[in-house]
Amino acid sequence: VQLQASGGGLVQAGGSLRLSCAASGRTFSSYAMGWFRQAPGKEREFVAAISSSHRYTYYADSVKARFTISTDNAKNTVYLQMNSLKPEDTAVYYCAARDGSASRRRGDYLYWGQGTQVTVSS
């Protein structure tokens, strides 16, 4: 499966952005999907994931209640709605896909998008 992330940009603290990740290739609904992020000088970290049934969601504690992961099967797209953004959310955001159950571990994901930059100013 090929993944194409988009929707990043520059936003003030407290603002919102919605990231999109369009998937092509094998049946989208058979994949668990995840979002990860990597800030300068830091390791890539888990943000959110959604199960292959696209019914169960998982979040990092740092984004819980602010971010929402969702899918649109008709569009083969996974979204990350980000609200109440903070400067510490600044990072390159990556979408990822894997066969099987959703995971918080980046090593479990085989397919990766190219990343989209999110910058939150204070």
C-alpha positions in Angstrom: 0.0 0.0 0.0 1.2 3.5 -0.8 0.5 6.4 1.7 0.4 10.1 0.9 0.1 12.5 3.9 -1.0 16.1 3.7 -2.5 18.9 5.6 0.4 20.1 7.7 1.1 23.8 8.1 1.8 26.7 10.5 -0.8 27.4 13.2 -0.9 29.4 16.4 -1.2 27.7 19.8 -4.8 26.8 20.5 -5.6 26.3 16.9 -6.6 23.3 14.9 -5.3 21.3 11.9 -6.6 18.2 10.1 -4.1 15.8 8.6 -5.0 13.4 5.8 -3.4 10.3 4.7 -4.6 8.8 1.4 -3.9 5.1 0.8 -3.7 3.3 -2.5 -3.1 -0.3 -3.4 -4.6 -3.2 -1.4 -7.9 -2.9 0.3 -7.7 0.0 2.7 -10.1 -1.5 5.2 -7.8 -4.5 5.9 -5.1 -2.3 7.5 -4.6 -0.9 11.0 -3.5 2.7 10.6 -1.3 4.8 12.8 0.0 8.4 13.1 3.5 9.1 14.5 5.5 12.2 14.8 9.1 13.2 15.0 10.4 16.4 16.4 14.0 17.7 15.7 16.5 15.7 17.6 13.9 13.3 19.0 12.8 9.8 18.1 9.7 9.1 16.2 6.8 8.7 18.6 3.4 7.2 18.6 0.5 9.6 18.3 -2.7 7.6 17.5 -3.9 4.4 15.9 -7.1 2.9 14.6 -7.8 -0.8 14.3 -8.2 -2.7 11.0 -12.0 -2.7 11.6 -11.6 1.0 12.0 -13.8 0.9 15.1 -11.2 1.0 17.9 -8.9 4.0 18.5 -5.8 4.5 20.6 -3.9 7.6 21.6 -0.7 8.7 23.3 -1.4 10.3 26.7 0.0 13.6 25.4 -2.7 14.0 22.7 -5.7 12.3 24.3 -8.8 14.4 24.3 -7.2 16.8 21.8 -6.6 14.6 18.7 -9.0 12.3 16.9 -8.1 9.6 14.4 -10.8 8.5 12.0 -11.2 6.9 8.5 -13.3 7.4 5.4 -13.3 4.0 3.7 -15.0 5.4 0.6 -12.0 7.7 0.2 -9.3 5.3 1.4 -8.2 8.0 3.8 -7.3 8.3 7.4 -7.5 11.6 9.2 -5.9 13.1 12.3 -8.0 16.0 13.7 -5.8 18.0 16.0 -7.3 20.6 18.3 -5.9 22.8 21.0 -2.5 22.6 19.5 0.5 23.3 21.6 4.1 24.3 20.6 5.3 20.9 21.8 3.1 19.3 19.0 5.5 20.8 16.5 6.9 17.8 14.5 6.8 16.0 11.2 3.8 13.8 11.2 3.8 10.4 9.5 1.0 8.0 8.7 1.6 4.3 8.7 -0.2 1.1 7.9 0.2 -2.5 9.0 -1.6 -5.9 8.6 -3.1 -7.1 11.8 -4.0 -5.3 15.0 -3.3 -1.7 15.8 0.0 -1.0 17.5 1.8 1.8 19.4 5.2 0.5 18.2 6.6 2.1 15.1 8.6 -1.0 14.3 5.3 -2.9 13.8 4.3 -0.8 10.8 5.5 -1.8 7.4 4.1 1.0 5.2 4.9 4.7 5.8 3.9 8.0 4.2 6.4 10.7 3.5 5.5 13.0 6.4 3.9 16.4 6.7 5.3 19.3 8.8 3.2 20.7 11.6 4.5 23.9 13.3 2.7 25.4 16.2 3.8 28.9 17.2 3.4 30.3 20.7 
